[in-house]
Amino acid sequence: MTLADYFPTSAKSFPDLLPWQLPFDWIGRGSAFAGAVLDLQIKLQENGAQLDAFCIALRTDIELQTARQTDPTVAAMVDGFRFVTSQVQICRTMASGRMRTCYDWLLWSISREHVFGRTENHAMYALPPYPGATGAMNELALEVAVDWVWAAYIVAHKFGGLDDHCTMFFEAAVAIGLKAGSGKGTMALTTIAAYSAARKLEATQLPIKALLKFLEDPDTPARERAQIQVAMSTHAGFYTDTHPVEWARRTLSDLRSELKEHEPLQLLGVTLVDQEAWVATRAEIQSEIQALSKLYRSGGSRQVARVALDSRVLLLHPIIYALCKFGSTEDLMTVLHAWYAEPDSSPADADILFVCPNHGDGVAYVWPDDRHFASNSAAESLEKALIANSNALNEYFRGPQGDRQIRVDERLKTTPAFEFGPEIWAAMGDHYRLSELADRLPRGWVPRSVVVMPAHRDPLQAMILDRLGWIAPLETSLTISDDLRPIRVLSIWTGSTHTTEAEVEVLMRVAATAGWRAKVTSGELDMRAFRQFYEDSEADVLWVIGHGEQTSDDASQTGIVMEDGTMASLADLAEFNVPRTGRRLLVLNICSSATAQTFNGMARSGLAQELVSPSQQVIGHLWPIDYYAALAFGSSLAMALTRLPPANALKEALLMMRDQGELIRVLQEISPDLQAIRRLNGQRAAEVMGNVLSWGCPVILT
């Protein structure tokens, strides 16, 4: 049999990459072919799209081979091949910030049963060596195992989902790092030490002692000494006789020239113990942030840059946490603008309410004149809030206590479970404690925006409305915006939903009443038509009805579904032009349009977030929205926009959604014959609209 017989999908999809007609058997040729594929994958890194496609095809073939094997020796060879040929993708996706994808590659590489994309996997996992595999295969697998260890402990720390595995393989991982020795071995041991110290594992002293021994060795290269000392500036330093702050200062003083591009900023953040330290290092920190942001933006598209920045945002956490204690909103905005905002953009003003839900002193609130820390145990209440969020949205959100067991129905993943609406509302109330702010904020003050970091996918904007009585846009762009355009022209994209006709009818009646000119798309609703709709310079409001899709880590699978089944992806939309004649409003009344991957930073990696700009404000939905709720929201918002600017209109729309009787009354004033009245007048509609998972789903972004 030939390679093509064993790897049919790969051979068919990539006929020119390898000599597929050569004879093949697992025992005699498996290790040599694994090495050849590994070499090919290393070369293909110059073409990321081709490498992704090749690895997916190869994964399909390996899964087929795994299912077919009955001989345990051959099965062990497939295990070794799977492990070896996964490492390039593991390292590449981790380095680019695609944490969810890296997580799946890490676990798939060591399991015969792991299923990509599934929240729960009940599989067996094993690191090499694999009993029954040839010595050559195990030797190759052990040679690259240090790459797996390095990536696994970083992903466990930044993304989660690997606590059990990292604990189970802890001693083996340390042994792999020690065997690898200088270079990759030191890298692996530092990631193990930083992770285990943060999780307070009993065996943390094992990698710490090994690293301290390296420091004592005069032959240890200066770069590795710096790398070890950077690790000791984290929680790992508490397992030594020197405080992490002193490790950071010592490294900046003695080994600055040996530091990698991100490490000076990491160490400077550790040294921010008081306002005096901030004043002394502010300019240097700002310079380091700008340099890093420029570096991460140089590697590709805006979407790639955003993922890269989000995946490294833990570098900012010590700075943000410190500034919550003694900095100003201007300080916070300056730091975030330097990290996130487009180059050469003008920073927005600091008239904001800054919210840090994860602060160790309690949820931190900072506004121009003062600050407040919520009077509760932030870690405990945040854990409960994220559990409630997981239940409510049929998704897994990891909390400060680390990984936990959770039941997720994969068929309903990300779909709101309305029965958990009261639970998430109560848990959020206990965590955020917004009522404590009511008497502390300046009377009558409404901030320009609310800045949340780290952001969570929860209805915080709705809770601010409920507890404080106002809505301010959630900050996304961090830049100065153009003046809002008065509404003269409303342009409607009529994607097919259960309620499109009813919603369009309301929009047309409202437009006529308000004196707006309404334009409705017609004909073939494909990508070309959507681009023409989106780039329309006349429209003051673009209103999108239809279906949205959101896929973590993949901009090509996040976007707006066209009538022919294709997608106007986030990557596509980012290339469309937005007219620069004032600021228009884009209403994305579609599922998951404002869903964002947060990665411990601001919520910026999502469809609506990507489309916010100085010349475009966006309203969208945090998760899939029920069609009753979408119709109620669209109707309420349209009517409110006839009298109010977008943020105030959203406030009125959310309040009206909660009151079925008032909504029906207002619709009847427009016309008693509206389809929307019949659709929204039943008990089921009332239950849906009154649930926080409906009226708390829409958000406005700036």
C-alpha positions in Angstrom: 0.0 0.0 0.0 1.1 3.6 -0.7 1.1 6.7 1.4 -1.9 7.8 -0.6 -3.8 4.7 0.6 -3.1 5.6 4.2 -3.5 9.4 3.8 -6.2 9.8 1.1 -7.5 13.2 2.2 -4.1 14.7 2.4 -2.9 13.2 -0.9 -6.0 14.3 -2.8 -6.0 17.9 -1.3 -2.2 18.4 -1.6 -0.9 16.1 -4.4 2.3 18.0 -4.9 3.5 18.3 -1.3 4.7 14.8 -0.7 5.6 11.7 -2.8 2.2 10.0 -2.1 2.9 7.0 -4.4 5.7 5.7 -2.3 5.1 2.4 -0.5 4.3 2.7 3.2 3.7 0.7 6.3 3.6 2.0 9.9 6.2 -0.2 11.5 8.9 0.1 8.9 8.4 3.6 7.6 6.2 5.4 10.2 9.0 7.3 12.0 10.7 8.4 8.8 7.5 9.7 7.4 6.7 11.5 10.6 10.0 13.3 10.3 9.4 14.2 6.7 6.0 15.7 7.5 7.4 17.6 10.4 10.1 19.1 8.2 7.4 20.0 5.6 5.2 21.7 8.2 8.2 23.8 9.4 8.7 25.0 5.8 5.0 25.6 5.3 4.9 28.1 8.1 5.6 30.8 5.5 2.1 30.1 4.1 -0.2 30.0 7.1 -3.4 29.3 5.2 -1.9 26.3 3.4 -0.4 24.9 6.6 -3.7 25.1 8.3 -5.5 23.3 5.5 -2.8 20.7 5.2 -2.9 20.0 9.0 -6.7 19.7 9.0 -6.5 17.2 6.1 -3.8 15.3 7.9 -5.9 15.2 11.0 -8.7 13.7 9.1 -6.5 10.9 7.8 -4.9 10.2 11.3 -8.4 10.0 12.9 -9.3 7.4 10.2 -6.1 5.4 10.8 -6.7 5.6 14.6 -10.2 4.1 14.2 -9.0 1.3 11.9 -6.1 0.0 13.9 -6.5 -3.3 15.9 -2.8 -4.1 16.2 -1.6 -2.4 19.4 1.9 -1.9 17.9 0.5 -0.1 14.9 -1.8 1.9 17.1 1.2 3.1 19.1 2.9 4.2 15.9 -0.1 6.2 15.0 0.0 7.8 18.5 3.6 8.8 17.9 2.8 10.1 14.5 -0.1 12.1 15.8 2.0 13.7 18.5 5.0 14.6 16.3 3.0 16.1 13.5 0.9 18.3 15.8 3.7 20.2 17.3 4.2 22.8 14.6 0.5 23.7 14.8 0.6 23.8 18.6 3.5 26.2 18.7 2.2 28.3 15.8 -1.4 28.8 17.1 -0.1 29.5 20.6 2.4 32.1 19.4 -0.3 33.8 17.2 -2.8 33.9 20.1 -5.3 31.4 18.8 -5.6 29.8 22.2 -8.8 27.8 21.6 -7.3 26.2 18.5 -4.0 25.6 20.3 -5.9 24.0 23.2 -7.6 21.5 20.9 -4.3 20.7 19.1 -2.6 20.1 22.4 -5.2 17.6 23.6 -5.8 16.0 20.3 -2.1 15.3 19.9 -2.1 13.1 23.0 -5.4 11.3 22.6 -7.2 8.9 20.3 -10.6 10.1 21.3 -10.4 13.9 21.7 -12.9 15.8 19.5 -12.0 19.2 18.2 -14.3 22.0 19.3 -16.2 20.0 21.9 -16.5 21.6 25.3 -16.5 18.3 27.2 -14.2 15.5 26.1 -14.1 12.3 28.1 -11.0 10.8 26.5 -7.7 9.2 27.6 -4.6 11.3 27.3 -1.0 10.2 27.3 2.4 11.8 26.6 5.2 9.9 24.9 6.9 7.4 25.0 4.2 5.1 23.6 4.6 1.4 24.5 4.8 -0.6 21.4 6.0 2.2 19.1 9.5 1.8 17.6 12.5 3.3 19.3 12.9 5.7 16.4 9.3 7.0 16.7 9.5 7.4 20.4 12.9 9.2 20.1 11.4 11.7 17.6 8.3 12.2 19.9 10.4 12.8 23.0 12.6 15.2 21.0 9.6 17.5 20.3 7.8 16.8 23.6 9.4 19.9 25.1 7.5 22.0 22.6 4.2 20.5 23.9 5.2 21.2 27.5 6.1 24.8 26.8 2.8 25.5 25.0 0.6 23.5 27.3 1.5 25.4 30.5 1.2 28.7 28.7 -2.2 27.9 27.4 -3.2 26.5 30.8 -2.3 29.8 32.4 -3.8 32.2 29.8 -6.8 30.2 28.4 -7.5 27.3 30.8 -9.0 23.9 30.3 -5.7 22.1 31.0 -5.5 22.1 34.8 -6.1 18.4 35.2 -3.7 17.5 32.4 -1.0 19.9 33.6 -1.3 18.4 37.1 -1.4 14.8 35.9 1.7 15.3 33.7 3.6 17.6 36.1 6.5 15.4 37.0 6.8 14.1 33.4 6.8 17.7 32.1 9.5 18.7 34.5 11.5 15.6 33.4 11.1 16.5 29.8 12.3 20.1 30.5 15.3 18.9 32.4 16.2 16.4 29.6 15.9 19.0 26.9 18.4 21.1 28.9 19.6 24.6 27.9 17.4 26.5 25.5 14.0 24.9 25.0 14.3 23.0 28.3 14.7 26.3 30.3 11.8 27.8 28.4 9.6 24.8 29.3 10.6 24.9 33.0 9.9 28.6 33.4 6.4 28.1 32.0 5.8 25.2 34.3 7.1 27.2 37.3 5.0 30.3 36.5 1.8 28.2 36.0 2.2 26.0 39.1 3.0 28.9 41.3 -0.1 30.8 40.2 -2.2 27.7 40.9 -0.3 27.0 44.2 0.4 23.4 43.3 2.2 21.4 46.0 5.0 20.3 43.6 5.8 23.9 42.6 9.2 23.7 44.3 10.3 21.0 41.8 10.8 23.3 38.8 11.8 26.2 41.0 14.7 24.3 42.5 15.8 23.2 39.0 15.7 26.8 37.8 17.6 28.2 40.8 20.2 25.6 40.3 20.6 26.8 36.7 21.0 30.4 38.1 23.8 29.2 40.4 25.7 27.6 37.5 28.2 30.2 36.1 28.0 28.6 32.7 24.3 29.3 32.3 24.0 31.7 29.3 23.0 35.3 30.2 19.8 35.0 28.1 18.6 32.0 30.1 19.5 33.7 33.4 17.2 36.6 32.3 14.5 34.2 31.3 14.6 32.5 34.7 14.6 35.7 36.6 11.6 36.9 34.6 9.8 33.8 35.7 10.8 34.5 39.3 9.2 38.0 39.0 5.8 36.2 38.9 4.2 34.2 41.7 7.1 31.8 41.3 9.2 34.3 43.2 7.2 33.7 46.4 8.8 30.2 46.5 12.3 31.8 46.8 14.0 33.9 49.4 13.6 37.0 47.1 10.3 38.9 46.5 9.0 39.1 42.9 9.4 42.9 42.9 13.1 42.5 43.8 13.5 39.9 41.1 12.0 42.3 38.6 14.2 45.3 39.7 17.3 43.1 39.6 16.6 41.8 36.2 15.9 45.3 34.7 19.1 46.5 36.3 21.5 43.7 35.4 20.1 41.8 32.4 18.2 44.5 30.4 20.1 43.8 27.2 19.1 40.1 27.4 15.4 40.6 27.7 13.0 39.7 24.9 10.7 42.4 23.4 7.8 42.0 25.9 9.8 41.3 29.0 10.8 44.9 30.0 7.1 45.8 30.1 6.3 42.7 32.1 8.9 43.5 34.7 8.1 47.2 34.9 4.5 46.3 35.7 5.7 44.2 38.6 7.6 47.2 40.1 4.4 49.4 40.3 4.0 49.3 44.0 2.8 52.9 44.5 2.1 56.2 42.7 5.7 57.3 43.1 6.8 54.2 41.1 4.2 55.0 38.4 5.3 58.6 38.1 9.0 57.5 37.8 8.3 54.8 35.1 5.2 56.2 33.3 7.1 57.4 30.2 9.2 54.2 30.0 6.1 52.0 30.3 4.3 54.1 27.7 7.2 53.7 25.3 7.4 49.9 25.8 3.7 49.5 25.2 3.8 51.5 22.0 6.8 49.5 20.7 5.1 46.2 21.5 1.8 47.3 19.9 3.7 48.3 16.8 5.5 45.0 16.7 2.4 42.9 17.0 0.6 44.9 14.3 3.4 44.4 11.8 2.7 40.7 11.2 -0.6 40.8 9.3 -4.2 42.1 9.1 -6.0 44.1 11.7 -7.8 40.9 12.9 -4.5 39.0 13.3 -3.1 42.0 15.2 -6.1 42.2 17.5 -5.8 38.5 18.4 -2.1 38.9 19.0 -2.6 41.9 21.3 -5.5 40.2 23.1 -3.5 37.0 23.7 -0.7 39.0 25.3 -2.8 41.4 27.3 -1.8 39.8 30.6 1.3 42.0 30.3 -1.0 44.9 31.1 -2.7 43.4 34.1 -0.3 44.5 36.8 -0.3 48.0 35.4 -4.1 48.2 35.2 -4.5 46.7 38.7 -2.0 49.2 40.1 -3.6 52.2 38.3 -7.0 51.2 39.7 -5.5 51.9 43.1 -3.6 55.2 42.5 -3.9 56.2 38.8 -6.5 58.4 37.0 -8.9 57.6 34.2 -6.5 59.5 32.0 -3.7 57.2 33.0 -5.9 54.1 32.3 -7.0 55.4 28.9 -3.5 56.3 27.9 -2.2 52.8 28.6 -5.2 51.1 26.8 -5.0 53.5 23.8 -1.3 52.8 23.4 -1.9 49.0 23.4 -5.2 48.7 21.5 -5.9 51.7 19.4 -5.1 52.1 15.7 -1.7 53.7 15.1 -1.8 57.5 14.8 -5.3 57.7 16.1 -6.3 60.5 18.5 -7.1 59.2 22.0 -10.7 59.6 23.3 -11.1 61.7 26.4 -11.0 60.2 29.9 -14.6 61.1 30.9 -15.3 57.4 31.5 -16.3 54.9 34.2 -13.6 52.3 34.3 -14.6 48.9 35.6 -12.2 46.1 36.6 -14.3 43.1 37.5 -11.3 40.9 38.5 -9.5 43.3 40.9 -8.2 41.5 44.0 -9.4 44.3 46.3 -13.0 43.9 45.0 -14.5 45.1 41.7 -12.7 48.4 41.0 -14.6 51.5 39.7 -12.6 54.5 38.7 -14.0 57.8 37.4 -12.4 61.2 36.8 -12.9 62.4 40.4 -12.6 59.3 42.5 -12.6 55.5 42.8 -14.4 52.7 44.7 -13.8 49.1 45.4 -16.9 46.9 45.9 -17.2 45.5 49.4 -17.1 41.8 48.7 -14.7 38.9 48.0 -14.1 39.5 44.3 -12.7 36.1 43.6 -15.5 34.2 45.2 -18.3 36.4 43.7 -16.7 36.4 40.2 -16.5 32.6 40.3 -20.2 32.4 41.1 -21.0 35.0 38.4 -19.1 33.1 35.7 -20.7 29.8 36.7 -24.1 31.5 36.3 -23.0 32.9 33.0 -21.9 29.5 31.8 -25.3 28.0 32.8 -27.2 30.9 31.2 -25.3 30.9 27.9 -24.6 27.2 27.5 -20.9 27.9 27.3 -17.9 27.5 29.5 -16.4 30.6 31.2 -13.4 29.8 33.4 -13.2 31.6 36.8 -10.4 32.5 39.2 -10.6 29.1 40.9 -9.4 27.4 37.6 -11.0 24.7 35.6 -14.3 23.1 36.8 -16.7 20.5 35.6 -19.6 21.8 33.7 -22.4 20.2 31.5 -22.8 21.9 28.1 -25.2 20.6 25.5 -23.1 20.9 22.4 -26.3 21.1 20.2 -27.3 24.2 22.1 -23.9 25.7 22.8 -24.0 29.5 23.2 -27.8 29.5 23.0 -29.4 31.3 26.0 -31.2 29.2 28.6 -33.9 31.5 29.8 -34.5 29.6 33.0 -31.1 30.8 34.2 -31.8 34.4 33.7 -32.7 35.1 37.4 -29.5 33.2 38.4 -27.1 35.3 36.3 -28.9 38.5 37.4 -28.5 37.7 41.1 -24.9 36.5 40.7 -24.0 39.7 38.8 -25.7 41.9 41.4 -23.7 40.3 44.1 -20.4 40.6 42.2 -20.7 44.1 40.7 -22.6 45.7 43.6 -23.4 48.7 41.5 -25.8 50.0 44.1 -22.8 51.0 46.1 -21.9 53.5 43.3 -25.2 55.3 43.3 -24.3 57.7 46.1 -20.7 58.0 45.2 -20.8 59.0 41.5 -21.4 62.7 40.8 -25.1 63.5 40.7 -26.4 63.6 37.2 -23.1 62.5 35.7 -23.3 60.1 32.7 -19.8 59.1 31.4 -18.9 59.3 27.7 -18.3 55.6 27.8 -17.8 52.6 30.1 -14.4 50.8 29.9 -14.4 47.3 31.1 -11.2 45.3 31.6 -11.0 42.4 31.8 -14.4 42.1 30.1 -16.8 39.3 30.5 -19.7 38.3 28.3 -22.4 39.4 30.7 -25.2 42.0 30.6 -23.3 44.6 32.5 -24.6 47.5 30.4 -28.1 46.4 31.2 -27.3 46.1 34.9 -25.9 49.7 34.9 -29.2 50.8 33.4 -31.2 48.9 36.0 -29.1 50.1 39.0 -27.8 53.5 38.0 -30.4 54.6 35.6 -28.3 55.4 32.5 -26.6 53.8 29.6 -23.2 54.8 28.2 -21.6 53.0 25.3 -19.1 50.2 26.0 -15.7 51.5 24.9 -14.1 49.7 22.0 -12.1 52.1 19.7 -10.5 54.2 22.4 -10.3 57.0 19.9 -12.0 60.4 19.2 -15.3 59.9 17.3 -16.8 62.1 14.6 -20.0 64.0 15.3 -23.1 62.0 15.0 -25.0 62.4 11.7 -28.6 63.4 12.0 -30.9 60.7 10.7 -32.2 61.5 7.2 -31.7 58.2 5.4 -32.4 54.7 6.8 -31.0 51.8 4.8 -32.3 48.3 5.6 -30.7 44.9 4.8 -33.5 42.4 4.7 -31.9 39.0 5.5 -34.4 36.2 5.9 -35.7 35.5 9.5 -39.0 34.5 11.0 -39.8 38.2 11.7 -38.1 40.1 8.9 -41.3 41.1 7.2 -42.8 42.3 10.5 -39.6 44.3 11.5 -39.3 45.9 8.0 -43.0 47.0 8.2 -42.3 48.7 11.6 -39.1 50.4 10.2 -40.9 51.7 7.2 -43.8 53.1 9.2 -41.4 54.7 11.7 -39.3 56.2 8.9 -42.4 57.7 7.3 -43.5 59.2 10.6 -40.1 60.6 11.3 -39.6 62.0 7.9 -36.7 59.7 7.1 -36.1 58.3 3.6 -36.1 54.5 3.8 -34.1 52.3 1.4 -34.7 48.6 1.4 -32.4 46.2 -0.3 -33.9 44.0 -3.0 -32.7 41.5 -5.6 -30.0 39.0 -4.9 -28.7 39.5 -1.3 -25.1 38.3 -1.9 -21.7 39.6 -0.9 -21.6 42.2 -3.8 -25.0 43.6 -2.7 -24.0 43.7 0.9 -20.8 45.7 0.1 -22.9 48.2 -1.9 -25.3 48.4 1.0 -22.4 48.9 3.6 -20.5 51.5 1.6 -23.6 53.6 0.9 -22.5 57.2 1.7 -26.1 58.4 1.9 -27.2 56.2 4.8 -27.2 57.7 8.3 -28.4 54.4 9.8 -27.6 51.0 8.4 -30.0 48.4 9.7 -29.1 44.7 9.3 -31.7 42.0 9.7 -30.6 38.4 9.2 -28.4 35.8 10.7 -24.9 36.1 12.3 -22.3 33.5 13.0 -19.4 33.7 15.5 -16.5 31.3 15.7 -13.7 31.7 18.2 -10.2 32.2 16.7 -11.5 32.3 13.1 -12.3 35.6 11.5 -13.3 33.9 8.3 -16.2 32.1 10.1 -17.4 35.1 12.0 -19.8 37.4 10.1 -23.1 37.9 8.5 -24.8 35.1 6.6 -25.9 35.9 3.0 -29.0 34.7 1.3 -27.0 32.2 -0.8 -25.4 30.6 2.3 -22.1 32.4 1.9 -20.8 34.7 4.6 -19.7 38.3 4.7 -16.9 37.5 7.2 -15.3 39.8 9.7 -12.2 39.8 7.5 -14.3 40.8 4.5 -16.2 43.5 6.2 -12.9 45.0 7.6 -12.0 45.8 4.0 -15.2 47.6 3.2 -15.1 51.4 3.2 -17.0 53.5 5.8 -17.9 57.0 4.5 -16.1 59.7 6.5 -18.9 62.3 6.6 -19.8 62.3 10.3 -20.6 59.2 12.4 -23.3 56.9 11.2 -25.1 54.2 13.2 -24.9 50.5 12.3 -27.6 48.3 13.9 -26.7 44.6 13.7 -30.1 43.1 14.8 -28.6 39.6 14.2 -27.4 36.8 16.5 -24.0 37.1 18.3 -23.1 40.3 16.4 -21.4 41.7 19.6 -20.0 38.5 20.9 -16.3 38.9 21.5 -13.4 36.8 22.5 -11.9 38.6 25.5 -8.7 36.8 26.4 -8.5 38.7 29.7 -8.6 42.1 28.0 -11.2 44.5 26.6 -13.9 43.0 24.5 -12.5 43.9 21.1 -12.2 40.7 19.0 -15.7 40.4 17.5 -17.9 41.4 14.6 -19.5 44.6 16.1 -16.3 45.5 17.8 -14.3 45.3 14.6 -16.7 47.5 12.8 -16.7 50.4 15.4 -14.7 53.3 14.1 -14.6 57.1 14.5 -17.2 57.3 11.7 -19.4 54.4 12.8 -21.1 53.5 16.1 -22.5 50.0 16.4 -25.4 48.4 18.2 -25.4 44.6 18.4 -26.2 41.5 20.4 -23.9 39.8 23.0 -25.2 36.3 22.2 -27.9 34.6 19.9 -31.1 36.6 20.4 -34.6 35.0 20.3 -36.7 36.1 17.3 -39.4 37.6 19.5 -36.8 39.6 21.3 -35.1 40.7 18.0 -38.5 42.0 16.7 -39.3 43.7 20.0 -35.9 45.3 20.2 -35.8 46.4 16.6 -39.3 48.0 16.9 -38.5 49.7 20.2 -35.1 51.0 19.0 -36.5 52.4 15.8 -39.2 54.3 17.6 -36.7 55.7 20.1 -34.3 56.8 17.5 -36.9 59.3 16.1 -36.4 61.4 19.3 -33.1 60.4 21.0 -29.4 59.9 20.2 -28.3 56.3 20.0 -27.3 55.6 23.6 -30.4 57.2 25.0 -32.5 55.4 22.4 -31.0 52.1 23.5 -32.0 52.9 27.1 -35.6 53.6 26.1 -35.7 50.5 23.9 -34.5 48.2 26.6 -37.0 49.6 29.1 -39.8 49.2 26.5 -38.8 45.6 25.7 -39.4 44.7 29.4 -42.9 46.2 29.3 -45.0 44.2 26.8 -48.1 46.3 27.4 -46.3 49.6 26.7 -44.6 48.3 23.6 -47.9 47.1 22.2 -49.6 50.4 23.0 -46.9 52.4 21.2 -47.0 50.1 18.2 -50.7 50.5 18.0 -50.3 54.3 17.9 -48.2 53.7 14.7 -50.8 51.4 13.2 -53.1 48.8 14.8 -52.6 46.5 11.8 -48.9 46.0 12.3 -47.7 42.3 12.1 -45.4 43.0 15.0 -48.4 43.5 17.3 -49.8 40.1 16.5 -46.3 38.5 16.9 -45.5 40.2 20.2 -48.9 40.0 21.9 -48.8 36.5 23.4 -47.6 35.0 26.7 -44.6 33.4 25.2 -43.4 36.7 23.7 -43.9 38.4 27.1 -41.8 35.8 28.9 -39.0 36.1 26.4 -38.9 39.9 26.3 -39.0 40.2 30.1 -36.0 37.9 30.6 -32.7 39.6 31.1 -31.2 37.2 28.5 -33.3 39.1 26.0 -33.4 42.7 27.1 -29.8 42.5 28.4 -28.5 41.1 25.1 -28.3 44.4 23.0 -25.4 46.7 23.6 -24.1 49.9 22.1 -20.4 50.2 21.4 -18.2 53.3 20.7 
